[in-house]
Amino acid sequence: MSELFNLEIINPEKSFFTKDDVNEVVVPAYEGEMGILKDHISIISFLKPGIMKVFTSNSEEKFYIEDGILEFKDNSLSILTSSVIKYDQLDRDYIQKSIQEAEENLSKDDINDQQRFLISQKIDTLKSVIVN
């Protein structure tokens, strides 16, 4: 019996990534890292900035996502995100520029606690990418 399910990552421009032989996906959900396997209960969850991992029988792919929503239903996982980048395409200049912009936004007085949390999460994630 197959333990595989479908995955589609969609950004504002297009369907960014589609795969129909996924074993597991690990996403940065608000509740913490969440692993999705075949036959997972139907769920809708918000995503925070972080690294998403996609596992197939012979590979692992990683993506940096800014935010988004996931829906898992009938063994099909859809991820809607405003920004997604393949992990291996993150370069030091992009990361440092993104951290600088986020730190500038964090110092503004007109942001709420949720925005502060998301910006802090983005900074922490991007700093961890530089280290690795």
C-alpha positions in Angstrom: 0.0 0.0 0.0 1.3 3.4 -1.0 2.3 5.8 1.8 2.5 8.8 -0.6 0.5 11.9 -1.0 0.4 15.0 -3.2 1.9 18.4 -2.5 1.5 21.8 -4.2 3.2 25.0 -3.1 1.5 28.1 -4.6 2.9 31.6 -4.5 1.2 34.8 -5.9 2.8 34.3 -9.3 2.2 30.6 -10.0 2.1 27.0 -8.8 5.7 27.1 -7.6 6.3 23.4 -6.8 4.2 20.2 -7.4 5.0 16.7 -6.4 2.8 13.6 -6.3 5.2 11.2 -4.5 5.7 12.8 -1.1 6.3 10.7 2.0 6.4 13.5 4.5 6.4 17.3 4.8 7.6 19.2 7.8 6.3 22.8 8.0 6.9 25.8 10.4 3.4 26.1 11.8 2.4 28.7 14.4 2.0 25.8 16.9 5.5 24.6 16.2 7.1 22.3 13.6 4.4 20.1 12.2 4.9 16.8 10.3 2.4 15.7 7.7 2.2 12.1 6.6 -0.3 10.2 4.4 -3.8 9.9 6.0 -3.1 12.8 8.3 -6.4 14.2 9.7 -7.8 17.1 7.6 -6.3 20.3 8.8 -5.9 24.0 8.0 -3.0 25.8 9.7 -1.2 29.1 9.5 2.5 29.1 8.8 5.3 31.3 10.1 8.6 32.1 8.6 10.8 29.1 8.5 12.3 26.1 6.7 9.9 23.6 5.1 11.2 20.1 4.4 9.8 17.8 1.7 10.7 14.1 1.9 10.3 11.6 -0.9 11.5 8.0 -1.0 14.9 9.1 -2.5 15.3 12.8 -1.7 14.9 15.7 0.7 14.1 19.2 -0.5 14.1 22.3 1.6 12.4 25.7 1.1 12.4 29.0 3.0 8.8 30.3 3.4 7.8 33.7 4.7 4.3 32.9 5.8 1.2 31.1 4.6 -1.6 28.7 5.0 -1.6 25.0 4.6 -4.6 22.7 3.9 -4.3 19.0 4.1 -7.4 17.1 2.8 -7.9 13.8 1.1 -4.2 13.1 1.0 -3.4 16.3 -0.8 -1.4 19.1 0.8 -1.7 22.7 -0.5 0.5 25.4 0.8 -0.3 29.0 -0.1 2.5 31.4 0.6 3.4 35.0 -0.3 7.1 34.1 -0.6 9.0 30.8 -1.1 12.6 30.2 -2.1 14.4 26.9 -2.6 16.8 26.6 0.3 19.8 26.0 -2.0 19.1 29.3 -3.8 19.3 31.4 -0.6 22.5 33.4 -1.0 24.3 35.4 1.7 23.5 38.8 0.1 19.8 38.0 0.0 19.8 36.8 3.6 21.7 39.7 5.0 19.5 42.2 3.1 16.4 40.5 4.4 17.7 40.4 8.0 18.5 44.2 7.8 15.1 45.0 6.4 13.4 42.9 9.1 15.5 44.5 11.9 14.5 47.9 10.6 10.8 46.9 10.6 11.2 45.5 14.1 12.4 48.8 15.5 9.2 50.6 14.3 6.7 51.7 16.9 3.6 51.0 14.9 3.8 47.2 14.8 1.6 44.9 16.9 2.7 41.8 18.9 1.9 39.4 16.1 3.9 41.3 13.6 6.8 41.6 16.1 6.6 37.8 16.6 6.7 37.1 12.8 9.5 39.5 12.2 11.5 38.0 15.0 10.9 34.5 13.7 12.1 35.6 10.2 15.3 37.1 11.6 16.0 33.9 13.7 15.4 31.6 10.8 17.5 33.6 8.4 20.4 33.9 10.9 20.3 30.1 11.3 20.6 29.6 7.6 23.8 31.7 7.5 25.3 29.5 10.3 24.4 26.3 8.4 
